[in-house]
Amino acid sequence: MKVKLYTVAGLFSLLASCSSGVPGSFTENGRDVCIYPDYTNCVVPVNIAPLNFFVKDTADAAVLTITPEEGSALTISASGKNDVIIPEKAWKTMLAANVGKTLKYDLYVKKGGNWLHYKPFTNTVSADSIDPYLTYRLIEPSYMGTGEIGVYQYDLENNAEKVILDNHRCHKNPAIRGQKCVNCHTSQRNHPENKMFYYRGPNGGLLLTYNGKVQKINTRAGDMFAGTVYPAWHPTLPFIAFSSNVIKQSFNTFEINKIEPYDLYSDLVLYNIEKNEITAVLKTRNSQETNPNWAPDGKYLYYNSSDSTLAVVGNIKHLRYNLFRIPFNADSISWGKPELVYDAASKMRSATYPRVSPNGRYLLFTEADYGTSTQTNKSADLYMMDLNTKEVRNLEEINCKGESDSYHDWTSNSKWFVFSSRRYDGNYSRPYFAHVNPDGKVSKAIMLPHADPHHDINLLKCYNVPEFSKTPVVFNPSDFQSALDSPELKATYGSPIDTTADGISGASTVK
C-alpha cells in the first residue's frame, strides 16, 4: 500500500482548501477588497487561465464565492498565505458558459474569530479571446548586459512558462558574469513559426528560424555604422525591417529617471531573408530613425524619427521623436516618400513604438517628455490614434501617472493589447492586458496571471518586450544552441556605399 506524505505546509494547504464553504454568519465590512493582483471589476478573455490572487489584508482565513449568471456558484477556501487558487477546469467551464455575462465575487475574511464580508466585485467575460502565447525577455533591472537573461514563452491558457533560450550556460560559475545578452525577439504575425532574436556577445548573432531551419546571421554589412537592433517582420513576405542603432546610456544622480538609454545615431535597413541581403531604407545624416513596425497589409513601414541629434543639441532631454510612415512597394522592393503621422515634437513631447492594430483601425504608441527608449521613463504613457478620424487621445483609463507605461503589442484579432508597466513598485516592469471594444473604449488593465499569485512579487526580474503569438515556439533551446555553435552566415549588402565618412549616419570605412 502506497502512503502519500505531506509536508506541514502542504497539509495546511490541503486542509484549508477542503474546509467548509461560505460562513453561516458574518458582518458586512462595507470596504472594497484588497487583493493582489487587482482583478476587480475588469473584462477578462474567455480563454484566460484562472485569475488567482491573494488577500492582502491580515486575516486568519478567507473564502471566495464566484457566482455566474449561468451555472453553479464556485466556492474556494484560501490556502497558505490566504491564496485564492481557482480550479482550472471549473474556471474554464464557467467562462465558456458566461460569454458576455458577468461573474460576481464575494470575499469573506476571518479576523479574530469573526467573519467579515467585503463589498462584492464583478468581472465581465468577453467573447474576444486573447492570443494563447506571450513571449518576453526576463532581465535584471541592473542596466547591464550581464546576469542571467533569457527569452521565454508563456501559455496564457494554463499559466505554463517555457524557456526559448537563456544564457544560463554562461553562468555556471556565479562569480563570472559573462557578456551574453538575449534580446530583441519578434515573430512574423501571419507565420508565427518564423521567429528571430539576438544572442549578443562572443560567438553570438541574430538567431533566425525560417522555413523550419535555425540559422545564425551577421546582419551588419556594407557601410552600416552599427549592427541591426530593433526588428519588424513583414506580415507575409520574407523581409525584416531593422533599425541600426548606436545606443548609449546615461546614469543620473538627481533626476527622477535614473537610467536613460538613448541613440547617438540610427537608420533603417531591410533584410531580405531569401537573398540574405541588407539594403538601406532611410540613410540620413541629421535624423534618427528607429523602432520600425509594419502596417498589417505590409504597404507601409511605421517608425519614429528625431531631427535632434546629440551632435547638435548635446542634451538627451532635447531628443524628441515624431511618428512617420514610408510606403513600401513589394513588387519592386522600393520605398516612397516618408509621411508625418503624428507631430509630438511641436508639443515638446516625444512619440515612439508605433503599433498598428491588425484590423488597421488604431495606432497605439508611447508618448513621453523626451527620448525613444521609454521603458524606464516615468513620463511615458500610452496613446492611441484612430486611423479613420486621426483623433489621438491619452489612454488615461489605463495609464499610471508617474510610472512608465510603455512597450505594447496587439493580439491578432485587434481586441486586446499587452503593455509593460512599472506601476506596482516603480522598479520592475510587468505585463498588463487591456480590452478594446468596438467604440475604442479600453477596459481596466489586468496583470499577467500566474498559478502562484506571489510569483511576480518574488521575481527579481523585469518583463521586457512582451509580444503575442497564436502558436508555440517550434524549436527548443538545444536547436538554438546548435546554431550558436555553428559558423555565422554573413549578410551581403545591396545598397550603394557612401565613401564620405562623416562620423554620423551613413559613415563608411571605405577609402
N, C-alpha and C positions, 0 to 999 in steps of 0.2 A: 504494500500500500504506500502510495506517494503522499508525503506530508508537505503542504505548502507553508513556507516560512514567511513571516512578515517582520520588517524592522518596526521599532516603536513608532517612528513617524509614519510608516506605511500603514500600520494597524490603526493609528489615529485617523488617517485619511479615509480608510475603509469604513470605520465605524461612523465617521461624520457623514459620509456620502450615503450611508444606509439608514441614517437617523430619520425620525418622524418628519412629516411634511410641515404644512402651514401651522403655526402655533394656534392653539384654541382660543387664547385671549392675548390681546396686545393693546398698546396705546398708540394713537395716531401721533406721529412725530411732527408732521407738517413741514418737514425740511426736504430739500432736494437730496437725492442720493449723492454720495461721494465715492466714486469708483474709478479705477484705472484699468485699462484705458477708458476714456469717456465715450461710451456707446449709447448715450441717452438721446432720444428724440432725433434720430437720424434716418436716412434712407440707406437700405442695405441691398446688395445684389442678391438675386435669387440663388446664385450658386456659391456664395461665400462660405468659408469654413466657420465653425462656431465662434462667436464673438465672446470669448472667455474674458473674465475680468476678476479683480479682487476688490474687496471693500476696504476703503482707506480709513474709515472710522475705526477706532479701537472698539472691539466687540468680542464677546465670549463665543458667539456663534452667529450664523447668518443663513437665511433661507430665501431663495428666489422662486417666484412663480411666474411663468410666461403663459399668458392666456391669449390664444389666437382667435381671430374671428371665425375660422373654420378649424374643427378638430378639437382634440382634448388639450387641457392645460398641462404644462410640464413643470414639475416642482423639483428643485435642486437644492440640496443641503450643501453649504460651503464646506470645504476641506482645508487642511493645512492652515495657512495664514489668511483664512477667510477667502479662499479662492473659489470662485464660481465657475466650475468646469461643465459646460453644456454637452451632453451626449451627442456625438456627431450624427448618428443615424436618426435620432428623434428630431434633431435640429433641421436636418435636410428635408425630412418628411414634412415638418411644419412649414418651412419656407415654400416648398413646392405647392402645398395646399392653400397658401395665402398670398399668392401673387397679386399685387395691387391692393392688398389689405394691410391692416396694422396688427402688430403684436403688442400686448400690454404687459409691462413688467411691474411686479410688486415685490419689493425687497423688505424683508423683516430682519432686524438685528437684535441680538440679545445682549443686554448690558446690565450687570449687577442683578441677574436673576429675572429681569423684566424684558419682555419683547416690545420692540418699537417698530411701527410701520411707517416707512418713508413715503413721500409723495410718489405716485406711480409715474412711469415714463413710457413712451411708446417708440417703436420702430416701424417704418413703412417698408414693405418688401417690394422691391422694384422688379418688374419683369425683364428689365435690361440686365443681362448677365455681364460679368466682368471677365476679361481675358484670363484664362486659368493660371498663367505663369508670370511671375515678376522676376526680372534679372536685375542685379545690383552689385556694386562693389562694397566690401566692408573694409574700412581703413581706420586706423587710429587717428584721432584728431591732433596729431603731433606736427603736421605740416612738413613732413619729411618723406623722402622716397624709400624709407626703410620700415622695418617692422613687418608683422605678418599681415599680408594684404591678399585678397582673393576676390574672384568674381563668382557669384552664387546664383542659383535659380530656386525660386520659392513657389510651391504649389498652393495657390490661394484657396483651393477647394478642400485641402486636407492638412494644411499647416506643415508640409514637409519641405525641408531645405536640402538642396543638393549642391555639392561643390562642382563648379565647372573647371576652374583651375585656380590654385593659390600658390604662393611662394614658400610653402611650408618646408619643402625640401631644402631650401636655402637657410633654414633656421634650426638645423639640428643642434647647433651649438648656440645656446641662448645668449652667450657673450658676444656673438658676432652678428651684426645687423647688416646684411649684405644689401647692395643697391638693386633690388629686384622688385619692380612695381608692376602690378597687374591692373590695367585700367582701360578706359575709353571703349567700352563694349557697345555693340549695337547689332541688330539683325535686320534683314530685309523684310519689310512689313508684309508683303504678299507671299513671301517664301521664307518663313522664319527659320527654316533649317539652314539657311545661309547666314552665317554669323561671323563677326570679327571682333578682336580686341588686341590690345598690346601687352607684350611681356617685356618690360623695359630692363635695361642693364646688360651686362656682358652676355653674349650668346642669345640676346633677345631679338625681338622683331614683331611685326604685325602677324598675328595668327589668324588665318582666313580659312573658313570652311565654306566650300563652294562645290556644288555638284558631287557631294559625297566624299570630298577629299579635303584633308587638312594640309595647309602649306604655311611656311614662314616666309614673309615677304619683306624686303627692304624697299620702302616706297620713296626714299629720298633720291632724287635723280636730277640730272641737268644742273641748272644754276639755282636750285632751291636753297634758300639761306638756312633752312631747318627741315627736319623731318615732318611727316604728316602727324596731326594731332586729333582734332575733333572730327568724327566721321558722320556721313549720312548716306545710307544706301538709297539708290534709286528704287522706287516701289516695285518695278517689274524688270528692269534691264540690268545687265552686268556692269553697272557703274557705281562707284562710291565717290562722293564728293568729300573733300577734306579741307580743313584749314591747316595751313602750315604756320606754326607759331614759335616765336622766341618768347618764352614765358619766364617771368621773374616773380619774386615775392618780396613784399615789404612788411617788416615786423615793427609794430607800433607800440610805444610805451604808454602814451597818454590818450590815444584815440580809442573810441568805443569799439571799432573794428580792429582787432589785434593783429590780424593777418590779412594781407591784401595781395592776392595773385593778380598779375596784370601782364599784358602783352607789350613787348618792345616793338615787335613787327609781326604782321600776319597777312597772309594772302590766301587765296582759294585755288585749289587744284582738283583735277578729276582723274580718278584711277579707272582705267578700262581693264577689268579682270581678265577677260579672254585674250586681250592683246598684251597684258602685263605692261601697260604703258601709262605714264603720268603726263598730263597736259595741263597747261595753265588755264584757269578760269578768269581770275582777276589778279593781275600782277601790277601793283601800283606802288608809287614812291611815297606818297604822303597820306595814304588811307590804310586803315587796318580792318580787313575783312575777316570774320571768324564765325564760328557756330552755324555751319550750313544745315539746312533741313529742306527736304523736297516737298513740293505740293503733292497731294495724293494722286494727281494724274501724271506727275513727273514732268510737267511742262514748264515749271518754274522752280528755281532754287532760291529759297529764302535764306537770309543771313543778316548779321548785324555788322555795322561798319562805323568807324570813328575817323574823323579827319584830324583829331588832336593827338598827333604822335608825340611821344615824350621828347623827341629830338627838338620839338618846337616849344612845348609848354613846360616840361621838366617837373610836372606835378601830377600824380596819378588821379587826384580829385578833378582834374580837367579832362579826364578821359571819359567822354560821353558818347554813347553809341545810338545810332538810328537803325531802324529796320528797313531792309531793302529786299528786292527780289530781282532775279535776272532770268529772262526767257531762255529755254533750252530747246533746241531742235534735235530730236533723237535721230532723225534720218541722216543729217549731215554732221552730227555731233558738234554743233556750233552754238554760240551764245549771242543773245541780243544785247540791248542796252539796259543797264541797271535802272530800276524804278524805285523811287522812295515810297515806302509803305506806311511808315509811322515816324514822325519827326519828334523825338523825345528831347533832343539837344536844345531845341528852341524853348523848351520849358525848364531848361537847366536840369534835365534828368537823363537817364541812360536806359535804353531798352536792349534786351538780349534774349537768347534762347527762343527764337520764333518756332512755334509748332502749330501746323495747320491740322485741324481735325480731319479724319479720313473722309468724312462726307463733304468736306470743302466749305463748311459753314463758318467756322470760327478759327481765329488765330489767337493762340494762347502764348503769352510771353511774360518775361520778368522785367519789372522796371525798378530802378534804384537811383540813388543820388548820383552815382558815377560808376564806372567800371563795367566789366563784362563777366568776370567770374564771381557771381553774386551769392554763392552758397554760404559764404561767411559774412556777407554784408547785411547788417541789421536793418538797413533801409529797404531791402528787397521785398517787393510784393508781387503777386500775380495780377496780371491784367488780361482782358480778353477783348478782341475786336470782332464784331460781327462783319464778316466779309461782304455781306449783302448790302448793309447800310453804312459801313465804315465807322460805326459808332464804337467807341472804346470806353471801357469802364474798369475801375478798380474793383476786383472781386473782394470787396470789404466783408462779405458774408463768411469768407473762409480765411482771409489773411489775419495774421497775428501781428499787431502793432508792436514794433520794437524788436522783432526777431525775423530772421531770414525765412522767407517762403520762396523757394527757387525751383530748381530743375524739375521738369514735368514731362509727361508723356500721355498720349491718348490711347484708349482702347480701340480695337478695330471697328466697333460699332458706333464710335463717337459719343457714347453715352456716359462714359466715366473718364476721369484722368487721375493720374497719380502725381504727387509733387513731394519734394523733400522740405522739411521744416525743422527748425530748431526751437520750436515754441515751448517744449516741455522744460528744458533746463538751460537753453542758450548755448550749449556746448556740443550736443550730439544731434546730427540730422537723422530724422525718422521719416518713413514713407507714410503719406496720408492719401486717402481716396475721396473723391467728390463726384457726385452725380449731376449731370446737366440735363434738365428737362427740355421739352420741345420749345419752350419760350426763352431758353437760355438762362433760366434761373439755376443757380448752383446750390446744392444741398450742403448741410453741415459736413465738414471733413471728418472722416473716421480713420483711426490708426490701423496699421497692418496688424491683423490678428495673429495670435500665437497659441499653441496648445498650453504653454505656461505663460500666464499673463504678466509674470515678473520678467520675462525674457529680455525685453528691451531696456528695462531699468538696470539690469545686471550686465548688459552688453556694453563693454567699453570701446565701442567702435561706431563710426558713422556709416550710415547707408548713403551710398554715392551713386548718382546716375541711375535711378530706378526706371526701368523700361518694361513694357508689357510684351507678351508673346502668346500666341494661340497654341503653340506646340512646345514640347520639351526639347531640350538640347539633345542632339542625336549622337554626340561624341562624349567620351569620358576623359578624365584628366590624363590618363596614360596616352591617349591619342594625341593630345596637345603636347605632352612632354616629348613624345617621339618626334614631333615636328620641330620642337625647340632643339633637340639634339641633332637635327639634320641640317645640312647646308641651307643657307637662305637663297631665295630666288630674288635677284635684284631687278627692280623695275627699270624699263627704258624710259627715255624722255622724248616726247613728241612735239615739243614747242620750240620756237627759236630761242637760242641762248643769248642773254643780254651780256655783252662783253664790257659794258661800262660799270665798273664796280663803284657803287655809290655809298656803300655802308648801311643802306637802309633796306628797302624792299626791292627784290629782283637783283640783288648784288651777285656778282659772279666771280669765280676764281679763275676764269678763263682769261688769258693774257693775249 
